[in-house]
Amino acid sequence: MADYYSNKGGNNVADYYSKIIPADPFFVPEEERLKQTADYLLGALVAMEVTVHLSDAPEFIDCGGLLEAIRCPLCGAELDFDWWTGLMDERYGENGFSDLTAVLPCCGRESSLDRLDYQAACGFARAEIRLLYPRRQPDGDCLAQAEALLGTPVRAIYSRI
Ligand SMILES: [Zn+2]
């Protein structure tokens, strides 16, 4: 597995995470806001642990073993995993993914790696709030509160490793 994929396998116990990220892959929240949002989510989702991660360029925020298919967001065609991993390797630089451009093989149109239709959802972000073993999933109110605290629209990614 390449470095960008956290699903390295080999665990007998399933690790389950909820990951909250800015919807804009290049957005970096202020540290104080990140901390407040992390504290809020730890309590609201009744998680065992919360960690915050910042990076110099967008990183792949994966859904672990929940990834079953990737589709073109423009024409809906199912994308070949080999095409996708090839492009991911190409775009993965020293610090992460500074360029997310993707020209789709199905319809020839241009999109972005973070806009592909991942099933289940995946994303790209420079800031990640990761909650281990949350007992609740974030609902609309919870996400709205997280957006207000963080100062930017957010997305939730669910991951099982
Ligand atoms: Zn297409």
Backbone and ligand atoms as CSV (ligand in chain L), in Angstrom:
chain,resi,resn,atom,element,x,y,z
A,1,MET,N,N,0.830,-1.204,0.000
A,1,MET,CA,C,0.000,0.000,0.000
A,1,MET,C,C,0.869,1.261,0.000
A,2,ALA,N,N,0.441,2.255,-0.714
A,2,ALA,CA,C,1.182,3.514,-0.756
A,2,ALA,C,C,1.012,4.262,0.565
A,3,ASP,N,N,1.891,5.232,0.793
A,3,ASP,CA,C,1.893,5.992,2.042
A,3,ASP,C,C,0.597,6.747,2.295
A,4,TYR,N,N,-0.079,7.120,1.225
A,4,TYR,CA,C,-1.250,7.975,1.416
A,4,TYR,C,C,-2.447,7.208,1.918
A,5,TYR,N,N,-2.365,5.913,1.977
A,5,TYR,CA,C,-3.516,5.120,2.376
A,5,TYR,C,C,-3.302,4.588,3.780
A,6,SER,N,N,-4.213,4.937,4.689
A,6,SER,CA,C,-4.002,4.526,6.079
A,6,SER,C,C,-4.488,3.099,6.337
A,7,ASN,N,N,-5.194,2.549,5.372
A,7,ASN,CA,C,-5.723,1.189,5.534
A,7,ASN,C,C,-4.636,0.174,5.238
A,8,LYS,N,N,-3.764,-0.048,6.218
A,8,LYS,CA,C,-2.629,-0.926,5.967
A,8,LYS,C,C,-2.955,-2.391,6.246
A,9,GLY,N,N,-4.106,-2.627,6.830
A,9,GLY,CA,C,-4.542,-4.005,7.038
A,9,GLY,C,C,-3.775,-4.703,8.142
A,10,GLY,N,N,-4.032,-5.966,8.341
A,10,GLY,CA,C,-3.301,-6.757,9.314
A,10,GLY,C,C,-3.822,-6.634,10.741
A,11,ASN,N,N,-4.801,-5.796,10.976
A,11,ASN,CA,C,-5.362,-5.713,12.324
A,11,ASN,C,C,-6.464,-6.757,12.483
A,12,ASN,N,N,-6.522,-7.393,13.657
A,12,ASN,CA,C,-7.639,-8.321,13.841
A,12,ASN,C,C,-8.826,-7.582,14.438
A,13,VAL,N,N,-8.569,-6.460,15.105
A,13,VAL,CA,C,-9.668,-5.698,15.685
A,13,VAL,C,C,-9.969,-4.524,14.759
A,14,ALA,N,N,-11.239,-4.320,14.446
A,14,ALA,CA,C,-11.607,-3.232,13.553
A,14,ALA,C,C,-11.515,-1.905,14.294
A,15,ASP,N,N,-10.745,-0.970,13.750
A,15,ASP,CA,C,-10.709,0.386,14.273
A,15,ASP,C,C,-11.751,1.190,13.524
A,16,TYR,N,N,-12.574,1.907,14.262
A,16,TYR,CA,C,-13.633,2.660,13.640
A,16,TYR,C,C,-13.465,4.136,13.968
A,17,TYR,N,N,-13.459,4.972,12.928
A,17,TYR,CA,C,-13.259,6.405,13.099
A,17,TYR,C,C,-14.350,7.217,12.419
A,18,SER,N,N,-14.655,8.388,12.994
A,18,SER,CA,C,-15.322,9.450,12.249
A,18,SER,C,C,-14.303,10.553,12.068
A,19,LYS,N,N,-14.199,11.055,10.855
A,19,LYS,CA,C,-13.220,12.098,10.565
A,19,LYS,C,C,-13.968,13.328,10.063
A,20,ILE,N,N,-13.711,14.459,10.688
A,20,ILE,CA,C,-14.339,15.711,10.266
A,20,ILE,C,C,-13.265,16.575,9.622
A,21,ILE,N,N,-13.534,17.009,8.388
A,21,ILE,CA,C,-12.545,17.787,7.642
A,21,ILE,C,C,-13.216,19.010,7.009
A,22,PRO,N,N,-12.427,20.079,6.737
A,22,PRO,CA,C,-12.990,21.198,5.969
A,22,PRO,C,C,-13.396,20.696,4.578
A,23,ALA,N,N,-14.507,21.195,4.048
A,23,ALA,CA,C,-14.949,20.763,2.721
A,23,ALA,C,C,-13.953,21.205,1.643
A,24,ASP,N,N,-13.271,22.326,1.883
A,24,ASP,CA,C,-12.246,22.797,0.959
A,24,ASP,C,C,-10.917,22.120,1.306
A,25,PRO,N,N,-10.364,21.311,0.377
A,25,PRO,CA,C,-9.157,20.531,0.681
A,25,PRO,C,C,-7.952,21.381,1.079
A,26,PHE,N,N,-7.939,22.659,0.662
A,26,PHE,CA,C,-6.767,23.500,0.908
A,26,PHE,C,C,-6.940,24.418,2.116
A,27,PHE,N,N,-8.104,24.382,2.738
A,27,PHE,CA,C,-8.387,25.281,3.864
A,27,PHE,C,C,-7.672,24.833,5.139
A,28,VAL,N,N,-7.034,25.808,5.821
A,28,VAL,CA,C,-6.398,25.521,7.108
A,28,VAL,C,C,-7.037,26.400,8.182
A,29,PRO,N,N,-7.760,25.793,9.130
A,29,PRO,CA,C,-8.398,26.572,10.196
A,29,PRO,C,C,-7.358,27.076,11.197
A,30,GLU,N,N,-7.731,28.119,11.942
A,30,GLU,CA,C,-6.873,28.569,13.040
A,30,GLU,C,C,-6.785,27.469,14.080
A,31,GLU,N,N,-5.624,27.413,14.749
A,31,GLU,CA,C,-5.403,26.314,15.699
A,31,GLU,C,C,-6.394,26.317,16.858
A,32,GLU,N,N,-6.716,27.516,17.361
A,32,GLU,CA,C,-7.634,27.619,18.482
A,32,GLU,C,C,-9.020,27.083,18.084
A,33,ARG,N,N,-9.447,27.428,16.870
A,33,ARG,CA,C,-10.733,26.938,16.365
A,33,ARG,C,C,-10.725,25.409,16.205
A,34,LEU,N,N,-9.597,24.891,15.712
A,34,LEU,CA,C,-9.477,23.437,15.554
A,34,LEU,C,C,-9.620,22.742,16.904
A,35,LYS,N,N,-8.953,23.292,17.899
A,35,LYS,CA,C,-8.959,22.690,19.235
A,35,LYS,C,C,-10.377,22.713,19.814
A,36,GLN,N,N,-11.052,23.870,19.667
A,36,GLN,CA,C,-12.416,23.987,20.194
A,36,GLN,C,C,-13.362,23.012,19.494
A,37,THR,N,N,-13.199,22.887,18.177
A,37,THR,CA,C,-14.059,21.975,17.421
A,37,THR,C,C,-13.798,20.529,17.828
A,38,ALA,N,N,-12.528,20.190,18.020
A,38,ALA,CA,C,-12.169,18.829,18.435
A,38,ALA,C,C,-12.767,18.506,19.803
A,39,ASP,N,N,-12.657,19.457,20.738
A,39,ASP,CA,C,-13.219,19.256,22.084
A,39,ASP,C,C,-14.729,19.062,22.018
A,40,TYR,N,N,-15.369,19.899,21.193
A,40,TYR,CA,C,-16.821,19.794,21.055
A,40,TYR,C,C,-17.219,18.423,20.495
A,41,LEU,N,N,-16.518,17.989,19.437
A,41,LEU,CA,C,-16.885,16.725,18.784
A,41,LEU,C,C,-16.622,15.518,19.687
A,42,LEU,N,N,-15.563,15.585,20.469
A,42,LEU,CA,C,-15.254,14.492,21.402
A,42,LEU,C,C,-16.439,14.234,22.322
A,43,GLY,N,N,-17.028,15.320,22.856
A,43,GLY,CA,C,-18.180,15.185,23.747
A,43,GLY,C,C,-19.453,14.843,22.999
A,44,ALA,N,N,-19.703,15.536,21.890
A,44,ALA,CA,C,-20.966,15.372,21.168
A,44,ALA,C,C,-21.105,13.970,20.571
A,45,LEU,N,N,-19.987,13.380,20.143
A,45,LEU,CA,C,-20.058,12.061,19.489
A,45,LEU,C,C,-19.703,10.929,20.455
A,46,VAL,N,N,-19.396,11.299,21.715
A,46,VAL,CA,C,-19.030,10.319,22.741
A,46,VAL,C,C,-17.946,9.378,22.196
A,47,ALA,N,N,-16.856,9.974,21.779
A,47,ALA,CA,C,-15.746,9.194,21.228
A,47,ALA,C,C,-14.748,8.849,22.323
A,48,MET,N,N,-13.921,7.838,22.064
A,48,MET,CA,C,-12.928,7.415,23.046
A,48,MET,C,C,-11.739,8.376,23.043
A,49,GLU,N,N,-11.441,8.931,21.872
A,49,GLU,CA,C,-10.234,9.749,21.743
A,49,GLU,C,C,-10.395,10.672,20.540
A,50,VAL,N,N,-9.803,11.855,20.620
A,50,VAL,CA,C,-9.805,12.744,19.452
A,50,VAL,C,C,-8.370,13.155,19.141
A,51,THR,N,N,-8.017,13.158,17.870
A,51,THR,CA,C,-6.703,13.661,17.461
A,51,THR,C,C,-6.902,14.652,16.321
A,52,VAL,N,N,-6.022,15.662,16.302
A,52,VAL,CA,C,-6.068,16.685,15.267
A,52,VAL,C,C,-4.791,16.587,14.457
A,53,HIS,N,N,-4.948,16.638,13.145
A,53,HIS,CA,C,-3.774,16.519,12.285
A,53,HIS,C,C,-3.779,17.639,11.256
A,54,LEU,N,N,-2.624,18.324,11.125
A,54,LEU,CA,C,-2.455,19.377,10.120
A,54,LEU,C,C,-1.326,18.965,9.179
A,55,SER,N,N,-1.445,19.320,7.913
A,55,SER,CA,C,-0.382,18.985,6.967
A,55,SER,C,C,-0.132,20.152,6.010
A,56,ASP,N,N,1.012,20.128,5.354
A,56,ASP,CA,C,1.424,21.223,4.461
A,56,ASP,C,C,0.663,21.233,3.147
A,57,ALA,N,N,0.143,20.083,2.769
A,57,ALA,CA,C,-0.646,19.971,1.543
A,57,ALA,C,C,-1.785,18.999,1.840
A,58,PRO,N,N,-2.844,19.007,1.036
A,58,PRO,CA,C,-3.950,18.083,1.298
A,58,PRO,C,C,-3.485,16.627,1.367
A,59,GLU,N,N,-4.046,15.904,2.332
A,59,GLU,CA,C,-3.793,14.465,2.439
A,59,GLU,C,C,-5.083,13.725,2.130
A,60,PHE,N,N,-4.937,12.476,1.740
A,60,PHE,CA,C,-6.099,11.643,1.440
A,60,PHE,C,C,-6.746,11.193,2.738
A,61,ILE,N,N,-8.024,11.509,2.906
A,61,ILE,CA,C,-8.767,11.109,4.101
A,61,ILE,C,C,-9.664,9.953,3.671
A,62,ASP,N,N,-9.236,8.750,4.003
A,62,ASP,CA,C,-9.882,7.579,3.414
A,62,ASP,C,C,-10.958,6.991,4.322
A,63,CYS,N,N,-11.754,6.112,3.733
A,63,CYS,CA,C,-12.814,5.434,4.487
A,63,CYS,C,C,-12.400,4.001,4.827
A,64,GLY,N,N,-11.084,3.707,4.673
A,64,GLY,CA,C,-10.575,2.381,5.024
A,64,GLY,C,C,-11.202,1.298,4.177
A,65,GLY,N,N,-11.616,0.237,4.837
A,65,GLY,CA,C,-12.177,-0.907,4.140
A,65,GLY,C,C,-13.583,-0.689,3.605
A,66,LEU,N,N,-14.140,0.504,3.840
A,66,LEU,CA,C,-15.491,0.768,3.348
A,66,LEU,C,C,-15.500,1.175,1.875
A,67,LEU,N,N,-14.299,1.375,1.275
A,67,LEU,CA,C,-14.239,1.818,-0.119
A,67,LEU,C,C,-14.559,0.655,-1.060
A,68,GLU,N,N,-15.688,0.786,-1.763
A,68,GLU,CA,C,-16.108,-0.293,-2.660
A,68,GLU,C,C,-16.067,0.107,-4.114
A,69,ALA,N,N,-16.259,1.373,-4.402
A,69,ALA,CA,C,-16.262,1.829,-5.793
A,69,ALA,C,C,-15.957,3.307,-5.851
A,70,ILE,N,N,-15.468,3.746,-7.005
A,70,ILE,CA,C,-15.249,5.169,-7.265
A,70,ILE,C,C,-15.884,5.464,-8.615
A,71,ARG,N,N,-16.727,6.487,-8.652
A,71,ARG,CA,C,-17.422,6.834,-9.894
A,71,ARG,C,C,-17.052,8.243,-10.347
A,72,CYS,N,N,-17.205,8.449,-11.651
A,72,CYS,CA,C,-16.994,9.772,-12.236
A,72,CYS,C,C,-18.128,10.683,-11.762
A,73,PRO,N,N,-17.787,11.884,-11.222
A,73,PRO,CA,C,-18.836,12.786,-10.742
A,73,PRO,C,C,-19.577,13.463,-11.896
A,74,LEU,N,N,-19.064,13.346,-13.111
A,74,LEU,CA,C,-19.641,14.061,-14.256
A,74,LEU,C,C,-20.536,13.175,-15.107
A,75,CYS,N,N,-20.123,11.910,-15.332
A,75,CYS,CA,C,-20.957,11.050,-16.178
A,75,CYS,C,C,-21.421,9.795,-15.447
A,76,GLY,N,N,-20.923,9.568,-14.217
A,76,GLY,CA,C,-21.400,8.453,-13.415
A,76,GLY,C,C,-20.746,7.107,-13.698
A,77,ALA,N,N,-19.804,7.063,-14.651
A,77,ALA,CA,C,-19.142,5.790,-14.982
A,77,ALA,C,C,-18.308,5.306,-13.800
A,78,GLU,N,N,-18.249,3.996,-13.602
A,78,GLU,CA,C,-17.401,3.455,-12.551
A,78,GLU,C,C,-15.952,3.519,-13.019
A,79,LEU,N,N,-15.079,4.028,-12.147
A,79,LEU,CA,C,-13.672,4.215,-12.517
A,79,LEU,C,C,-12.858,3.008,-12.106
A,80,ASP,N,N,-11.868,2.723,-12.932
A,80,ASP,CA,C,-10.995,1.591,-12.689
A,80,ASP,C,C,-10.043,1.901,-11.528
A,81,PHE,N,N,-9.910,0.997,-10.557
A,81,PHE,CA,C,-9.031,1.231,-9.407
A,81,PHE,C,C,-7.583,1.423,-9.842
A,82,ASP,N,N,-7.156,0.714,-10.883
A,82,ASP,CA,C,-5.773,0.868,-11.361
A,82,ASP,C,C,-5.538,2.276,-11.903
A,83,TRP,N,N,-6.539,2.801,-12.622
A,83,TRP,CA,C,-6.416,4.182,-13.110
A,83,TRP,C,C,-6.296,5.139,-11.929
A,84,TRP,N,N,-7.151,4.922,-10.923
A,84,TRP,CA,C,-7.176,5.813,-9.766
A,84,TRP,C,C,-5.869,5.730,-8.960
A,85,THR,N,N,-5.396,4.528,-8.670
A,85,THR,CA,C,-4.157,4.417,-7.879
A,85,THR,C,C,-2.978,4.990,-8.672
A,86,GLY,N,N,-2.992,4.828,-10.007
A,86,GLY,CA,C,-1.934,5.404,-10.844
A,86,GLY,C,C,-1.922,6.918,-10.737
A,87,LEU,N,N,-3.102,7.517,-10.797
A,87,LEU,CA,C,-3.199,8.977,-10.703
A,87,LEU,C,C,-2.832,9.454,-9.295
A,88,MET,N,N,-3.265,8.699,-8.270
A,88,MET,CA,C,-2.923,9.052,-6.885
A,88,MET,C,C,-1.404,9.053,-6.709
A,89,ASP,N,N,-0.727,8.044,-7.237
A,89,ASP,CA,C,0.738,7.978,-7.133
A,89,ASP,C,C,1.379,9.161,-7.848
A,90,GLU,N,N,0.821,9.505,-9.006
A,90,GLU,CA,C,1.357,10.611,-9.801
A,90,GLU,C,C,1.223,11.943,-9.062
A,91,ARG,N,N,0.098,12.136,-8.396
A,91,ARG,CA,C,-0.198,13.408,-7.735
A,91,ARG,C,C,0.414,13.516,-6.341
A,92,TYR,N,N,0.871,12.396,-5.789
A,92,TYR,CA,C,1.371,12.384,-4.409
A,92,TYR,C,C,2.817,12.870,-4.371
A,93,GLY,N,N,3.018,14.081,-3.846
A,93,GLY,CA,C,4.356,14.641,-3.786
A,93,GLY,C,C,4.987,14.458,-2.415
A,94,GLU,N,N,6.071,15.174,-2.183
A,94,GLU,CA,C,6.819,15.045,-0.942
A,94,GLU,C,C,5.973,15.394,0.279
A,95,ASN,N,N,5.110,16.405,0.122
A,95,ASN,CA,C,4.326,16.884,1.265
A,95,ASN,C,C,2.868,16.434,1.236
A,96,GLY,N,N,2.478,15.733,0.218
A,96,GLY,CA,C,1.079,15.355,0.101
A,96,GLY,C,C,0.589,15.657,-1.306
A,97,PHE,N,N,-0.701,15.955,-1.404
A,97,PHE,CA,C,-1.282,16.207,-2.723
A,97,PHE,C,C,-1.438,17.715,-2.950
A,98,SER,N,N,-0.444,18.351,-3.592
A,98,SER,CA,C,-0.592,19.788,-3.831
A,98,SER,C,C,-1.430,20.052,-5.073
A,99,ASP,N,N,-1.550,19.048,-5.934
A,99,ASP,CA,C,-2.345,19.170,-7.167
A,99,ASP,C,C,-3.349,18.019,-7.200
A,100,LEU,N,N,-4.633,18.364,-7.256
A,100,LEU,CA,C,-5.673,17.325,-7.213
A,100,LEU,C,C,-6.345,17.114,-8.573
A,101,THR,N,N,-5.806,17.754,-9.606
A,101,THR,CA,C,-6.433,17.695,-10.932
A,101,THR,C,C,-6.592,16.249,-11.422
A,102,ALA,N,N,-7.757,15.949,-11.955
A,102,ALA,CA,C,-8.007,14.619,-12.523
A,102,ALA,C,C,-8.758,14.781,-13.842
A,103,VAL,N,N,-8.193,14.250,-14.917
A,103,VAL,CA,C,-8.901,14.215,-16.195
A,103,VAL,C,C,-9.504,12.820,-16.310
A,104,LEU,N,N,-10.823,12.764,-16.365
A,104,LEU,CA,C,-11.527,11.491,-16.285
A,104,LEU,C,C,-11.348,10.661,-17.567
A,105,PRO,N,N,-11.030,9.367,-17.413
A,105,PRO,CA,C,-10.810,8.526,-18.591
A,105,PRO,C,C,-12.114,8.191,-19.326
A,106,CYS,N,N,-13.246,8.286,-18.615
A,106,CYS,CA,C,-14.530,7.888,-19.199
A,106,CYS,C,C,-15.063,8.933,-20.179
A,107,CYS,N,N,-15.074,10.203,-19.747
A,107,CYS,CA,C,-15.693,11.249,-20.561
A,107,CYS,C,C,-14.704,12.335,-20.971
A,108,GLY,N,N,-13.437,12.211,-20.519
A,108,GLY,CA,C,-12.405,13.149,-20.937
A,108,GLY,C,C,-12.505,14.516,-20.300
A,109,ARG,N,N,-13.437,14.681,-19.358
A,109,ARG,CA,C,-13.594,15.997,-18.753
A,109,ARG,C,C,-12.693,16.137,-17.532
A,110,GLU,N,N,-12.462,17.394,-17.120
A,110,GLU,CA,C,-11.563,17.643,-16.004
A,110,GLU,C,C,-12.336,17.814,-14.704
A,111,SER,N,N,-11.843,17.144,-13.670
A,111,SER,CA,C,-12.417,17.296,-12.345
A,111,SER,C,C,-11.254,17.325,-11.363
A,112,SER,N,N,-11.522,16.836,-10.169
A,112,SER,CA,C,-10.514,16.905,-9.129
A,112,SER,C,C,-10.608,15.610,-8.317
A,113,LEU,N,N,-9.479,15.140,-7.808
A,113,LEU,CA,C,-9.483,13.891,-7.031
A,113,LEU,C,C,-10.462,13.955,-5.865
A,114,ASP,N,N,-10.614,15.136,-5.265
A,114,ASP,CA,C,-11.504,15.213,-4.097
A,114,ASP,C,C,-12.976,15.256,-4.490
A,115,ARG,N,N,-13.262,15.466,-5.775
A,115,ARG,CA,C,-14.665,15.521,-6.186
A,115,ARG,C,C,-15.161,14.213,-6.776
A,116,LEU,N,N,-14.289,13.203,-6.879
A,116,LEU,CA,C,-14.751,11.916,-7.392
A,116,LEU,C,C,-15.794,11.348,-6.434
A,117,ASP,N,N,-16.665,10.515,-6.970
A,117,ASP,CA,C,-17.763,9.975,-6.184
A,117,ASP,C,C,-17.305,8.674,-5.508
A,118,TYR,N,N,-16.699,8.826,-4.325
A,118,TYR,CA,C,-16.190,7.663,-3.590
A,118,TYR,C,C,-17.333,7.009,-2.833
A,119,GLN,N,N,-17.400,5.688,-2.908
A,119,GLN,CA,C,-18.449,4.936,-2.194
A,119,GLN,C,C,-17.770,3.904,-1.291
A,120,ALA,N,N,-17.653,4.150,0.028
A,120,ALA,CA,C,-18.165,5.287,0.801
A,120,ALA,C,C,-17.293,6.535,0.627
A,121,ALA,N,N,-17.793,7.656,1.164
A,121,ALA,CA,C,-17.149,8.955,0.971
A,121,ALA,C,C,-15.698,8.966,1.454
A,122,CYS,N,N,-14.834,9.618,0.667
A,122,CYS,CA,C,-13.458,9.915,1.049
A,122,CYS,C,C,-13.247,11.396,0.775
A,123,GLY,N,N,-12.150,11.952,1.257
A,123,GLY,CA,C,-11.897,13.355,0.988
A,123,GLY,C,C,-10.416,13.671,1.003
A,124,PHE,N,N,-10.123,14.936,0.793
A,124,PHE,CA,C,-8.751,15.436,0.883
A,124,PHE,C,C,-8.783,16.657,1.770
A,125,ALA,N,N,-7.792,16.783,2.655
A,125,ALA,CA,C,-7.811,17.909,3.580
A,125,ALA,C,C,-6.425,18.181,4.139
A,126,ARG,N,N,-6.208,19.445,4.508
A,126,ARG,CA,C,-4.982,19.822,5.211
A,126,ARG,C,C,-5.197,19.801,6.715
A,127,ALA,N,N,-6.457,19.678,7.133
A,127,ALA,CA,C,-6.765,19.608,8.560
A,127,ALA,C,C,-7.775,18.493,8.776
A,128,GLU,N,N,-7.507,17.658,9.772
A,128,GLU,CA,C,-8.395,16.530,10.049
A,128,GLU,C,C,-8.624,16.410,11.546
A,129,ILE,N,N,-9.882,16.244,11.936
A,129,ILE,CA,C,-10.219,15.925,13.328
A,129,ILE,C,C,-10.709,14.491,13.319
A,130,ARG,N,N,-9.968,13.615,13.987
A,130,ARG,CA,C,-10.252,12.186,13.905
A,130,ARG,C,C,-10.748,11.677,15.252
A,131,LEU,N,N,-11.925,11.069,15.242
A,131,LEU,CA,C,-12.531,10.568,16.476
A,131,LEU,C,C,-12.557,9.053,16.457
A,132,LEU,N,N,-11.962,8.474,17.506
A,132,LEU,CA,C,-11.869,7.024,17.586
A,132,LEU,C,C,-13.094,6.450,18.306
A,133,TYR,N,N,-13.661,5.410,17.763
A,133,TYR,CA,C,-14.828,4.712,18.331
A,133,TYR,C,C,-15.941,5.657,18.795
A,134,PRO,N,N,-16.429,6.544,17.920
A,134,PRO,CA,C,-17.541,7.404,18.331
A,134,PRO,C,C,-18.805,6.566,18.542
A,135,ARG,N,N,-19.569,6.905,19.585
A,135,ARG,CA,C,-20.808,6.144,19.821
A,135,ARG,C,C,-21.953,6.715,19.018
A,136,ARG,N,N,-21.790,7.981,18.548
A,136,ARG,CA,C,-22.820,8.591,17.710
A,136,ARG,C,C,-22.211,9.077,16.416
A,137,GLN,N,N,-23.038,9.150,15.392
A,137,GLN,CA,C,-22.630,9.788,14.143
A,137,GLN,C,C,-23.094,11.238,14.187
A,138,PRO,N,N,-22.325,12.151,13.591
A,138,PRO,CA,C,-22.756,13.553,13.605
A,138,PRO,C,C,-24.013,13.758,12.774
A,139,ASP,N,N,-25.034,14.406,13.368
A,139,ASP,CA,C,-26.235,14.741,12.596
A,139,ASP,C,C,-26.087,16.169,12.063
A,140,GLY,N,N,-27.120,16.677,11.433
A,140,GLY,CA,C,-27.065,18.001,10.825
A,140,GLY,C,C,-26.719,19.107,11.823
A,141,ASP,N,N,-27.325,19.041,13.023
A,141,ASP,CA,C,-27.069,20.063,14.039
A,141,ASP,C,C,-25.614,20.037,14.490
A,142,CYS,N,N,-25.115,18.816,14.656
A,142,CYS,CA,C,-23.736,18.644,15.116
A,142,CYS,C,C,-22.752,19.187,14.076
A,143,LEU,N,N,-23.013,18.886,12.803
A,143,LEU,CA,C,-22.135,19.376,11.740
A,143,LEU,C,C,-22.218,20.902,11.630
A,144,ALA,N,N,-23.433,21.461,11.817
A,144,ALA,CA,C,-23.592,22.913,11.771
A,144,ALA,C,C,-22.795,23.568,12.892
A,145,GLN,N,N,-22.835,22.960,14.071
A,145,GLN,CA,C,-22.078,23.480,15.218
A,145,GLN,C,C,-20.568,23.404,14.943
A,146,ALA,N,N,-20.133,22.281,14.354
A,146,ALA,CA,C,-18.710,22.116,14.017
A,146,ALA,C,C,-18.289,23.168,12.987
A,147,GLU,N,N,-19.160,23.465,12.024
A,147,GLU,CA,C,-18.853,24.478,11.002
A,147,GLU,C,C,-18.733,25.861,11.629
A,148,ALA,N,N,-19.635,26.156,12.589
A,148,ALA,CA,C,-19.592,27.458,13.251
A,148,ALA,C,C,-18.293,27.605,14.046
A,149,LEU,N,N,-17.899,26.540,14.751
A,149,LEU,CA,C,-16.680,26.590,15.563
A,149,LEU,C,C,-15.432,26.680,14.696
A,150,LEU,N,N,-15.444,25.928,13.595
A,150,LEU,CA,C,-14.253,25.851,12.743
A,150,LEU,C,C,-14.175,27.038,11.783
A,151,GLY,N,N,-15.340,27.648,11.488
A,151,GLY,CA,C,-15.355,28.802,10.603
A,151,GLY,C,C,-15.308,28.450,9.129
A,152,THR,N,N,-15.725,27.231,8.793
A,152,THR,CA,C,-15.727,26.802,7.386
A,152,THR,C,C,-16.652,25.599,7.238
A,153,PRO,N,N,-17.233,25.382,6.046
A,153,PRO,CA,C,-18.045,24.175,5.840
A,153,PRO,C,C,-17.210,22.904,6.062
A,154,VAL,N,N,-17.840,21.877,6.623
A,154,VAL,CA,C,-17.114,20.642,6.908
A,154,VAL,C,C,-17.777,19.437,6.238
A,155,ARG,N,N,-17.021,18.342,6.158
A,155,ARG,CA,C,-17.549,17.059,5.686
A,155,ARG,C,C,-17.204,16.008,6.728
A,156,ALA,N,N,-18.019,14.966,6.786
A,156,ALA,CA,C,-17.743,13.841,7.672
A,156,ALA,C,C,-17.380,12.619,6.836
A,157,ILE,N,N,-16.291,11.941,7.218
A,157,ILE,CA,C,-15.863,10.709,6.548
A,157,ILE,C,C,-15.880,9.600,7.587
A,158,TYR,N,N,-16.471,8.480,7.258
A,158,TYR,CA,C,-16.513,7.352,8.182
A,158,TYR,C,C,-15.537,6.301,7.686
A,159,SER,N,N,-14.761,5.777,8.607
A,159,SER,CA,C,-13.694,4.858,8.230
A,159,SER,C,C,-13.658,3.644,9.142
A,160,ARG,N,N,-13.493,2.484,8.529
A,160,ARG,CA,C,-13.275,1.263,9.298
A,160,ARG,C,C,-12.021,0.604,8.747
A,161,ILE,N,N,-11.106,0.300,9.646
A,161,ILE,CA,C,-9.845,-0.310,9.202
A,161,ILE,C,C,-9.802,-1.760,9.667
L,1,ZN,ZN,ZN,-16.927,10.543,-16.794
